[in-house]
Amino acid sequence: MLKIKEFAARKGLSLKELAKKLGVKPETVYKWAAGTNTPTYDIIRELKRLGITDYELFGEVFAEHEEIYLNRVMKATSRFLEDLGINTNTKEKT
């Protein structure tokens, strides 16, 4: 769940002030805080630009499964690089 209240507090902003910075209605931010609505991709990108952490964005779900997500990202990155012909094997041969 989005931890928008914690993010706003960390930035020294009220939810109303955060809404103004994001160019959305305060009611929209209140809905995010209540968990009844989620921000769009463009708003998430803006929140990331303002410094929201992955934990504030994804909450406990990310924290509980961080290793799984990181492994998926690493595997996807390795496959992408290998498709480009870049060797991703970092182990040294003896």
N, C-alpha and C positions, 0 to 999 in steps of 0.2 A: 504494500500500500504506500502511496506517495506520502512522504513526510514533509509536506509543504510548510506546515507550521514551524517545524524545527529549522528548516532552511531559512524561512523569513526571519525568525528570531536570531539565527546566527548572523544574518546579514544586517541586523538592526532595523528591520522593516516590519511594519504591520502587514497583514494580508491585503489590506486596501492599497497600501503603498506598493506592494509587490504587483498587484493587479495593474496599477498605473504604469509601472516599469515595463510590464509585459504587453500592455495595450489591450487588456481584456477587462471585462466588467468584474467588480469585486465579487459578485455572486458566483461567477465562474470559479474563482480561486477558492471560495468557501465550499463549493461542491467538490473540488479536488481534495480539500482538507477533510471533508466528511466521507470521502470515498464513494460518492455517488456519481462521479464523473471523472474522466481522465483527460489530461492535456493532449493536444494534437502533436504531431511530429514537429511542426514548426515551433511550437511553444516549448517542447522538450529541448530542442536545439538551443532556444534562447535561454532556458533555465541552465543548460550546461555552460553556455557562454557566461552566465552570471555566477557560475561556480557551484551549482548543486552537485553533491556527491552521488555516486552510484547508490550508496546506502539510502540517502534521502529520496532518491528517485524510485528505487525498487524495494526499499525496506528490508524486512527480515528475509524475504524470499531470496534476495540476492546474497545476503550474508550467510544464510544457511546453505546455499548451493554455489557459493563463489568458486570453489575449486572446479566444479563441473563446468561452469560457464567459461572459466579461464582455459580449461583443457579444450573445450570446443573451439574457442577462438584460436588457440595455438594450432590445433589440428587443421582448421580451415585456412589459416595463414600459411602453414607448411604446404598444404595441397596447392594453394594458389601459387606459391613460389616455385614449387616443383613443376607445375604446369608451364611456368615461364622458363623452365630449364635451369633453375637455381637450386643447387644442392643444399638441403636444409639439415643434413646430417652433421651435427656439431661434435660428435665423438671423434677423438683423435685415434688413428690407427697406429699400432705399435709394430 
